Amino acid sequence: MNTNPIIALDFRNMDEVMHFLKPFDETLFVKIGMELYMQNGPGIVKQVRELGHDIFLDLKLHDIPNTVGQAMKGLAALDIQMINVHAAGGSKMMTAALDGLQSGGSQAQLIAVTQLTSTSQGMMNKEQGIPGSINDSIVNYARITQEAGLAGVVCSANESALIREALGDTFLKVTPGIRTAEDAAGDQVRVATPEFAKQNGSTHIVVGRSITQAENPVEKYHFIKKAWEQGC
Ligand SMILES: O=c1ccn([C@@H]2O[C@H](COP(=O)(O)O)[C@@H](O)[C@H]2O)c(=O)[nH]1
């Protein structure tokens, strides 16, 4: 399993992706999310994969079970390593997603978003109308995700230890909202450093603007990779 930091390729098109990737002299684990996919379609996944990079396709599917199952069956044709849905879609939706992906012949790891890293305790209580602590909600979503047979969840690094304690080491904790000390949080609420993510049991970190907006993205990637690998 590739556990290198996953770089979020939040760009508009392949020219911008190529401009970013050009200075790297290694293959990477990259994330293609809505921004890039919606503006360029599935062809962009093929183009990035042809460069040798592993791909997390972050489309966060969330719809009725039949629709998500059929969409996953279609996406199974793409040569990707990881893909996701929203756990809020429910157990039946997650099972349908897994069935669709597997019946389409894909071996990609399917994971589910618990609470977005841009969601705060207050937002969850007031806007989503979910009472109680955000940690309880996240562990609950993680539990139904595991019961549905998925490989892991997306959460913040702050919750990785709780999920590890409840659901074990091998269940994936893929954690965006990663920032180094000097980075601005921006729209992220539940943030953590790469070192903390490692210490707290994340299995993967997802890093976007910290690297893509850095003055020297290659240098920043290696700085974050080292902090993540060493955990100190
Ligand atoms: O809960 C979530 C789920 C997905 N993301 C995605 O990760 C990156 C983070 O980018 P940064 O620039 O490092 O903030 C982005 O593509 C999100 O769509 C997330 O942040 N939180």
Ligand as a Chemical Component Dictionary entry (heavy atoms), coordinates in Angstrom:
data_LIG
# 
_chem_comp.id                   LIG 
_chem_comp.type                 NON-POLYMER 
_chem_comp.pdbx_formal_charge   0 
_chem_comp.three_letter_code    LIG 
# 
loop_
_chem_comp_atom.comp_id 
_chem_comp_atom.atom_id 
_chem_comp_atom.alt_atom_id 
_chem_comp_atom.type_symbol 
_chem_comp_atom.charge 
_chem_comp_atom.model_Cartn_x 
_chem_comp_atom.model_Cartn_y 
_chem_comp_atom.model_Cartn_z 
_chem_comp_atom.pdbx_ordinal 
LIG O1 O1 O 0 -13.128 16.088 4.738  1  
LIG C1 C1 C 0 -12.488 16.375 3.705  2  
LIG C2 C2 C 0 -12.538 15.625 2.562  3  
LIG C3 C3 C 0 -11.786 15.980 1.478  4  
LIG N1 N1 N 0 -10.989 17.061 1.495  5  
LIG C4 C4 C 0 -10.182 17.385 0.304  6  
LIG O2 O2 O 0 -8.804  17.375 0.631  7  
LIG C5 C5 C 0 -8.116  18.462 0.010  8  
LIG C6 C6 C 0 -7.528  19.338 1.060  9  
LIG O3 O3 O 0 -6.940  20.466 0.470  10 
LIG P1 P1 P 0 -6.121  21.553 1.308  11 
LIG O4 O4 O 0 -5.739  22.552 0.265  12 
LIG O5 O5 O 0 -4.936  20.839 1.899  13 
LIG O6 O6 O 0 -7.017  22.118 2.341  14 
LIG C7 C7 C 0 -9.140  19.156 -0.879 15 
LIG O7 O7 O 0 -8.996  18.648 -2.178 16 
LIG C8 C8 C 0 -10.481 18.741 -0.312 17 
LIG O8 O8 O 0 -11.465 18.628 -1.315 18 
LIG C9 C9 C 0 -10.932 17.813 2.628  19 
LIG O9 O9 O 0 -10.213 18.836 2.702  20 
LIG N2 N2 N 0 -11.672 17.444 3.723  21 
# 
loop_
_chem_comp_bond.comp_id 
_chem_comp_bond.atom_id_1 
_chem_comp_bond.atom_id_2 
_chem_comp_bond.value_order 
_chem_comp_bond.pdbx_ordinal 
LIG O1 C1 DOUB 1  
LIG C1 C2 SING 2  
LIG C1 N2 SING 3  
LIG C2 C3 DOUB 4  
LIG C3 N1 SING 5  
LIG N1 C4 SING 6  
LIG N1 C9 SING 7  
LIG C4 O2 SING 8  
LIG C4 C8 SING 9  
LIG O2 C5 SING 10 
LIG C5 C6 SING 11 
LIG C5 C7 SING 12 
LIG C6 O3 SING 13 
LIG O3 P1 SING 14 
LIG P1 O4 DOUB 15 
LIG P1 O5 SING 16 
LIG P1 O6 SING 17 
LIG C7 O7 SING 18 
LIG C7 C8 SING 19 
LIG C8 O8 SING 20 
LIG C9 O9 DOUB 21 
LIG C9 N2 SING 22 
# 
